C-alpha cells in the first residue's frame, strides 16, 4: 500500500488520476484504508491439482500436463474506474 501512501503525499487522486490493481487479494489489500481492486486466483483448485500431479508422478505416470491455466477473478474495489 506504499503506492497509495505516496499518491496521498503527492496529491494524486486514486482512481481519478491513477488506477491501482493488487494481486492475490492479500490480507493487506483487505484491511487497507481504501478498498483495493485486486485479482485473486483459485488457490484451492491450484493446490489440489498440484497434489494430484505429484501423486501421479510418484505412481510413475508419464503423461502428465506441463501447463495448467487458471482464470483469475477480479475483485472490484475503489482503486479503478472505467474510462
CORNORVEN-V425622 format. One record per pair of residues at least 12 apart in sequence whose C-alpha atoms are under 8 Angstrom apart, sorted by sequence separation. I is the first residue (numbers start at 1). J is the second residue. D is the distance in whole Angstrom. If there is no record, write none. Layout:
i=I j=J d=D
i=I j=J d=D
//
This chain:
i=25 j=38 d=5
i=22 j=36 d=7
i=24 j=38 d=7
i=25 j=39 d=6
i=21 j=36 d=7
i=22 j=37 d=6
i=23 j=38 d=5
i=24 j=39 d=5
i=25 j=40 d=5
i=20 j=36 d=7
i=21 j=37 d=5
i=22 j=38 d=4
i=23 j=39 d=5
i=24 j=40 d=4
i=20 j=37 d=7
i=21 j=38 d=5
i=22 j=39 d=6
i=23 j=40 d=7
i=24 j=41 d=6
i=21 j=39 d=7
i=46 j=70 d=8
i=1 j=28 d=8
i=1 j=29 d=8
i=42 j=70 d=7
i=41 j=70 d=7
i=42 j=71 d=8
i=41 j=71 d=7
i=42 j=72 d=7
i=1 j=32 d=7
i=41 j=72 d=5
i=40 j=72 d=6
i=41 j=73 d=6
i=39 j=72 d=6
i=40 j=73 d=5
i=39 j=73 d=6
i=40 j=74 d=7
i=39 j=74 d=5
i=40 j=75 d=7
i=38 j=74 d=6
i=39 j=75 d=6
i=37 j=74 d=7
i=38 j=75 d=5
i=37 j=75 d=6
i=38 j=76 d=7
i=37 j=76 d=5
i=38 j=77 d=7
i=36 j=76 d=8
i=37 j=77 d=4
i=36 j=77 d=5
i=37 j=78 d=6
i=35 j=77 d=5
i=36 j=78 d=6
i=37 j=79 d=6
i=35 j=78 d=5
i=36 j=79 d=6
i=37 j=80 d=7
i=34 j=78 d=7
i=35 j=79 d=7
i=34 j=79 d=8
i=25 j=75 d=8
i=21 j=79 d=7
i=20 j=79 d=5
i=21 j=80 d=7
i=19 j=79 d=5
i=20 j=80 d=6
i=19 j=80 d=5
i=18 j=80 d=8
i=19 j=81 d=7
i=15 j=78 d=7
i=15 j=79 d=5
i=14 j=79 d=6
i=15 j=80 d=5
i=16 j=81 d=7
i=14 j=80 d=8
i=15 j=81 d=6
//
